[in-house]
Amino acid sequence: MSPYFISITKVVFIPKKNMIQLILIVVLGLLAQLVLPWWSVAIVTFLVCLWRSQSAGQAFTYSFYGVALVWLGYALFIYAQAGGDFIGRMGELLFKVNNASLPTLATAILGGLVGGLSGLSGFYIRQASGSRIAPDATSRTRL
């Protein structure tokens, strides 16, 4: 059994050292979204994954979850501020259903894809440049 997944029905286990990357993406993404355009979160995930990611899967996954959380939180904030009218109307316009959950879910997934692909790009740029991070501090060897 993998140390990353306890089981399908239980919560996904994320190692503590990797939680820093997710927290960085969420916090810096929130701060960037306050003053910069929507695509600034892509720059944040690119730079964080350029700096911290150890694998392509980790870069995409943590970037996806981080940005999806930020955009989901912002969509829920707009829902609470507008009383559900605005998002309900957007759901009726886009999905032909007067339901606020579909636009909120679509927002989180779309934001997650933007962040995930940007984080993956950051990892691949670091890998292409030859600057690799060792998996842990004890396994550093000279190439």
KENU-175475 format. One record per residue: chain; x, y, z of N, C-alpha, C in turn. Coordinates in Angstrom, 1 decimal. Atoms other than C-alpha are relative to their C-alpha. Layout:
BEGIN
NODE  cadena    n.c1    n.c2    n.c3   ca.c1   ca.c2   ca.c3    c.c1    c.c2    c.c3
NODE       A       X       Y       Z       X       Y       Z       X       Y       Z
...
// end
This chain:
BEGIN
NODE  cadena    n.c1    n.c2    n.c3   ca.c1   ca.c2   ca.c3    c.c1    c.c2    c.c3
NODE       A     0.8    -1.2     0.0     0.0     0.0     0.0     0.9     1.2     0.0
NODE       A    -0.8    -1.2     0.2     1.4     3.4    -1.0    -0.2     0.9     1.3
NODE       A     0.2    -0.9    -1.2     2.1     5.9     1.9    -0.8     1.2    -0.3
NODE       A     0.8    -1.2     0.3     0.3     8.6     0.0    -1.5    -0.2     0.0
NODE       A     1.4     0.3     0.0    -3.1     6.9    -0.1    -0.3    -1.0     1.1
NODE       A     0.4     0.9    -1.0    -4.6     5.3     3.0    -0.9    -1.0    -0.6
NODE       A     0.9     0.8     0.7    -7.5     3.9     1.1    -0.9     0.9    -0.9
NODE       A     0.8    -0.7     0.9   -10.0     4.9    -1.5    -1.1     0.8     0.7
NODE       A     1.1    -0.7    -0.7   -12.7     5.8     1.0     0.5     0.9     1.1
NODE       A    -0.5    -0.9    -1.1   -10.4     7.6     3.5     0.6     1.2    -0.6
NODE       A    -0.6    -1.2     0.4    -8.7    11.0     3.3     1.4    -0.3    -0.6
NODE       A    -1.3     0.1     0.6    -5.7    11.3     1.0     1.1     0.6     0.9
NODE       A    -1.1    -0.5    -0.8    -2.5    11.6     3.0     1.1     0.7    -0.8
NODE       A    -1.0    -0.8     0.7    -0.1    14.3     2.0     1.1     0.2     1.0
NODE       A    -1.1    -0.1    -0.9     3.4    14.2     3.6     0.2     1.5     0.4
NODE       A    -0.2    -1.3    -0.6     4.2    17.2     5.8     0.9     0.9    -0.8
NODE       A    -1.0    -0.9     0.7     7.2    18.4     3.8    -0.6     0.5    -1.3
NODE       A     0.7    -0.4     1.2     5.0    18.6     0.7    -1.1     0.9     0.2
NODE       A     1.1    -0.9    -0.3     2.2    20.5     2.4     0.5     1.4    -0.1
NODE       A    -0.6    -1.3     0.1     4.5    23.5     2.4    -0.3     0.6    -1.4
NODE       A     0.2    -0.4     1.4     4.2    23.7    -1.4    -1.5     0.3    -0.2
NODE       A     1.4    -0.3     0.2     0.4    23.5    -1.3    -0.4     1.3     0.7
NODE       A     0.3    -1.2    -0.8     0.2    26.2     1.4     0.6     1.2    -0.7
NODE       A    -0.6    -1.1     0.7     2.6    28.4    -0.5    -0.9     0.4    -1.2
NODE       A     0.8    -0.3     1.2     0.4    28.1    -3.7    -1.3     0.7     0.4
NODE       A     1.3    -0.6    -0.4    -2.8    28.9    -1.8     0.2     1.4     0.5
NODE       A    -0.2    -1.4    -0.6    -1.4    31.9     0.2     0.4     1.0    -1.0
NODE       A    -0.4    -1.0     1.0     0.5    33.5    -2.6    -1.0     0.2    -1.1
NODE       A     1.1    -0.2     0.9    -2.3    32.8    -5.0    -1.1     0.9     0.4
NODE       A     1.0    -0.9    -0.6    -4.8    34.5    -2.7     0.5     1.5    -0.1
NODE       A    -0.5    -1.3    -0.1    -2.5    37.5    -2.3     0.1     0.6    -1.5
NODE       A    -0.2    -0.4     1.4    -1.8    37.7    -6.1    -1.4     0.4    -0.6
NODE       A     1.3    -0.2     0.5    -5.5    37.5    -6.9    -0.7     1.3     0.5
NODE       A     0.5    -1.2    -0.6    -6.2    40.5    -4.7     0.3     1.2    -0.8
NODE       A    -0.5    -1.2     0.7    -4.2    43.0    -6.8     0.4    -0.2    -1.5
NODE       A    -0.4     0.2     1.4    -3.3    41.3   -10.1    -1.2    -0.7    -0.8
NODE       A     1.0     0.7     0.8    -5.4    39.8   -13.0    -0.1    -1.5     0.4
NODE       A     0.3     1.4    -0.3    -6.8    36.3   -12.9     1.1    -1.0    -0.3
NODE       A    -1.1     0.9     0.4    -3.8    34.7   -14.7     1.2     0.2     0.9
NODE       A    -1.2    -0.1    -0.9    -1.4    35.9   -11.9     0.2    -1.3     0.8
NODE       A    -0.2     1.3    -0.8    -2.1    32.6   -10.1     0.8    -1.0    -0.8
NODE       A    -0.8     0.9     0.8    -0.5    30.8   -13.1     1.5     0.4     0.2
NODE       A    -1.4    -0.4    -0.2     2.7    32.8   -12.5     0.4    -0.5     1.4
NODE       A    -0.3     0.5    -1.3     2.5    31.9    -8.8     0.3    -1.5     0.0
NODE       A    -0.2     1.4     0.0     2.2    28.2    -9.4     1.2    -0.4    -0.8
NODE       A    -1.2     0.2     0.8     4.9    28.3   -12.1     1.2     0.2     0.8
NODE       A    -1.2    -0.3    -0.7     7.4    29.9    -9.8     0.1    -0.9     1.2
NODE       A    -0.1     0.9    -1.1     6.5    27.7    -6.8     0.5    -1.4    -0.4
NODE       A    -0.4     1.3     0.5     6.8    24.5    -8.8     1.4     0.0    -0.6
NODE       A    -1.4    -0.1     0.5    10.0    25.8   -10.5     1.0    -0.1     1.2
NODE       A    -0.8     0.0    -1.1    11.4    26.1    -7.0    -0.1    -1.3     0.9
NODE       A     0.1     1.1    -1.0    10.0    23.2    -4.9    -0.4    -1.3    -0.5
NODE       A     0.5     1.3     0.4     8.5    20.4    -7.0     1.1    -1.0    -0.2
NODE       A    -0.9     1.1     0.1    10.2    17.0    -7.0    -0.4    -0.9    -1.1
NODE       A     0.5     0.9     1.1     8.1    15.3    -9.7    -1.1     0.7    -0.8
NODE       A     1.1    -0.6     0.8     5.7    16.1   -12.5    -1.4    -0.2     0.6
NODE       A     1.3     0.3    -0.7     2.8    14.5   -10.7    -0.2     0.9     1.2
NODE       A     0.1    -0.9    -1.1     3.5    16.5    -7.6    -0.3     1.4    -0.4
NODE       A     0.2    -1.3     0.5     3.7    19.7    -9.5    -1.4     0.2    -0.5
NODE       A     1.4    -0.2     0.5     0.4    19.2   -11.3    -1.0    -0.1     1.1
NODE       A     1.0     0.3    -1.0    -1.5    17.8    -8.3    -0.1     1.1     1.0
NODE       A     0.0    -1.0    -1.0    -0.5    20.4    -5.8    -0.4     1.4    -0.6
NODE       A     0.4    -1.3     0.6    -0.9    23.3    -8.2    -1.5    -0.1    -0.3
NODE       A     1.4     0.2     0.3    -4.3    21.9    -9.3    -0.9     0.2     1.3
NODE       A     0.8    -0.2    -1.2    -5.6    21.6    -5.7     0.1     1.4     0.6
NODE       A    -0.2    -1.3    -0.5    -4.1    24.9    -4.6    -0.8     1.1    -0.7
NODE       A     0.8    -1.0     0.7    -5.7    27.0    -7.3    -1.4    -0.3     0.0
NODE       A     1.4     0.4    -0.1    -8.9    25.0    -7.2    -0.6     0.5     1.3
NODE       A     0.5    -0.4    -1.3    -9.2    25.8    -3.5    -0.2     1.5     0.0
NODE       A     0.1    -1.4     0.0    -8.5    29.5    -4.1    -1.2     0.5    -0.8
NODE       A     1.1    -0.4     0.8   -11.0    29.8    -6.9    -1.4    -0.5     0.6
NODE       A     1.2     0.5    -0.6   -13.6    27.7    -5.1    -0.4     0.9     1.2
NODE       A     0.3    -0.9    -1.1   -13.3    29.9    -2.0    -0.5     1.4    -0.5
NODE       A     0.4    -1.2     0.5   -13.6    33.0    -4.1    -1.5    -0.1    -0.6
NODE       A     1.3     0.2     0.5   -16.7    31.6    -5.9    -1.0    -0.1     1.1
NODE       A     0.9     0.0    -1.2   -18.3    30.8    -2.5    -0.2     1.3     0.7
NODE       A     0.1    -1.4    -0.5   -17.5    34.3    -1.3    -0.9     0.8    -0.8
NODE       A     1.0    -0.7     0.9   -19.3    35.8    -4.3    -1.4    -0.5     0.2
NODE       A     1.4     0.6    -0.2   -22.2    33.4    -3.7    -0.6     0.6     1.3
NODE       A     0.5    -0.5    -1.3   -22.5    34.5    -0.1    -0.3     1.5     0.0
NODE       A     0.3    -1.4     0.1   -22.2    38.2    -1.0    -1.2     0.4    -0.8
NODE       A     1.1    -0.3     0.9   -24.7    38.2    -3.8    -1.3    -0.8     0.4
NODE       A     1.2     0.7    -0.4   -27.2    35.9    -2.0    -0.3    -1.2    -1.0
NODE       A     0.2     1.1     0.9   -26.8    33.2    -4.7    -0.6     0.4    -1.3
NODE       A     0.7    -0.4     1.2   -28.6    35.3    -7.4     1.0     0.0    -1.2
NODE       A    -1.0    -0.2     1.2   -25.5    36.0    -9.6     0.4    -1.4    -0.5
NODE       A    -0.5     1.3     0.5   -24.2    32.4    -9.7    -1.1    -0.8    -0.4
NODE       A     1.2     0.7     0.4   -27.7    31.0   -10.0    -0.3     0.4    -1.5
NODE       A     0.3    -0.5     1.3   -28.2    33.2   -13.1     1.1    -0.5    -1.0
NODE       A    -1.1     0.5     0.8   -24.8    32.1   -14.5    -0.2    -1.5    -0.3
NODE       A     0.3     1.4     0.2   -25.8    28.5   -14.0    -1.1    -0.2    -1.0
NODE       A     1.1     0.1     1.0   -29.0    29.1   -15.9     0.4     0.4    -1.4
NODE       A    -0.5    -0.4     1.3   -27.2    30.8   -18.7     0.9    -1.0    -0.7
NODE       A    -1.0     0.9     0.5   -24.4    28.3   -19.1    -0.5    -1.4    -0.1
NODE       A     0.3     1.4    -0.1   -25.9    25.0   -18.0    -1.5    -0.3    -0.1
NODE       A     1.5     0.1     0.1   -29.7    25.7   -18.4    -0.6    -0.6     1.2
NODE       A     0.5     0.4    -1.3   -30.2    24.9   -14.7     0.2     1.1     1.0
NODE       A    -0.1    -1.0    -1.0   -30.9    27.4   -12.0     0.6    -0.6     1.3
NODE       A    -0.7     0.6    -1.1   -28.3    25.9    -9.7     1.4     0.6     0.1
NODE       A    -1.3    -0.7    -0.2   -25.3    27.6    -8.1     1.2    -1.0     0.0
NODE       A    -1.1     0.9    -0.2   -23.3    24.4    -7.7     0.8    -0.3    -1.3
NODE       A    -0.7     0.3     1.3   -22.4    23.8   -11.4     1.0     1.1    -0.4
NODE       A    -1.0    -1.1     0.4   -20.8    27.2   -12.1     1.1     0.0     1.1
NODE       A    -1.0     0.0    -1.1   -19.0    26.9    -8.7     1.0    -1.1    -0.3
NODE       A    -0.9     1.1     0.3   -17.6    23.5    -9.6     0.8     0.2    -1.3
NODE       A    -0.7    -0.2     1.2   -16.7    24.5   -13.1     1.1     1.1     0.2
NODE       A    -1.1    -0.9    -0.4   -14.8    27.5   -11.7     1.1    -0.6     0.6
NODE       A    -1.1     0.6    -0.7   -12.8    25.4    -9.4     0.8    -1.0    -0.9
NODE       A    -0.7     0.9     0.9   -12.0    22.8   -12.1     0.8     0.8    -1.0
NODE       A    -0.8    -0.9     1.0   -11.0    25.5   -14.7     1.2     0.6     0.7
NODE       A    -1.1    -0.6    -0.7    -8.9    27.3   -12.1     1.1    -1.1     0.3
NODE       A    -0.9     1.0    -0.3    -7.3    24.0   -11.1     0.8    -0.4    -1.2
NODE       A    -0.7     0.3     1.2    -6.4    23.2   -14.7     1.0     1.0    -0.4
NODE       A    -1.0    -1.1     0.3    -4.8    26.6   -15.2     1.2    -0.1     0.9
NODE       A    -1.1     0.2    -1.0    -2.8    26.1   -12.0     0.8    -1.2    -0.2
NODE       A    -0.7     1.3     0.2    -1.9    22.5   -12.7     0.9     0.0    -1.2
NODE       A    -0.8    -0.1     1.2    -0.7    23.1   -16.2     1.2     1.0     0.2
NODE       A    -1.1    -0.9    -0.2     1.3    26.1   -15.1     1.1    -0.5     0.9
NODE       A    -1.0     0.7    -0.9     2.9    24.2   -12.2     0.8    -1.1    -0.7
NODE       A    -0.6     1.0     0.8     3.7    21.4   -14.6     1.1     0.6    -0.9
NODE       A    -1.0    -0.7     0.8     5.4    23.9   -16.9     1.2     0.4     0.8
NODE       A    -1.2    -0.4    -0.8     7.5    25.2   -14.1     0.9    -1.1     0.4
NODE       A    -0.9     1.2    -0.2     8.7    21.7   -13.2     0.8    -0.3    -1.2
NODE       A    -0.7     0.4     1.2     9.5    20.9   -16.8     1.1     1.0    -0.4
NODE       A    -1.0    -1.0     0.4    11.4    24.2   -17.3     1.2    -0.2     0.9
NODE       A    -1.1     0.3    -0.9    13.5    23.4   -14.2     0.8    -1.2    -0.4
NODE       A    -0.6     1.3     0.4    14.1    19.9   -15.4     0.8     0.2    -1.3
NODE       A    -0.7    -0.3     1.2    15.1    21.2   -18.9     1.3     0.8     0.2
NODE       A    -1.2    -0.8    -0.2    17.5    23.7   -17.5     1.1    -0.8     0.8
NODE       A    -1.0     0.8    -0.6    19.3    20.9   -15.6     0.1     0.2     1.5
NODE       A    -0.1    -0.2    -1.4    18.7    22.2   -12.1    -1.0    -0.9     0.7
NODE       A     0.9     0.9    -0.6    17.2    19.3   -10.2     0.2     0.0     1.5
NODE       A     0.0     0.0    -1.4    16.3    19.0    -6.6     0.1    -1.5     0.4
NODE       A    -0.1     1.4    -0.5    17.4    15.8    -4.7    -1.2    -0.3     0.8
NODE       A     1.3     0.4    -0.8    14.5    13.8    -3.2     0.1     0.3     1.5
NODE       A    -0.1    -0.4    -1.4    15.9    14.3     0.3     1.5     0.4     0.2
NODE       A    -1.3    -0.6    -0.3    19.0    15.9     1.9     1.1    -1.1     0.1
NODE       A    -1.0     1.0    -0.2    20.7    12.6     2.6     0.5    -0.7    -1.4
NODE       A    -0.4     0.7     1.3    20.8    11.4    -1.1     0.7     0.9    -1.0
NODE       A    -0.6    -0.9     0.9    22.7    14.3    -2.6     1.3    -0.6    -0.5
NODE       A    -1.2     0.5     0.6    25.4    13.1    -4.9     0.5     0.9    -1.1
NODE       A    -0.5    -0.8     1.1    27.6    14.7    -7.5    -0.2    -0.7    -1.3
NODE       A     0.2     0.6     1.3    26.8    14.2   -11.1     1.2     0.0    -0.8
// end
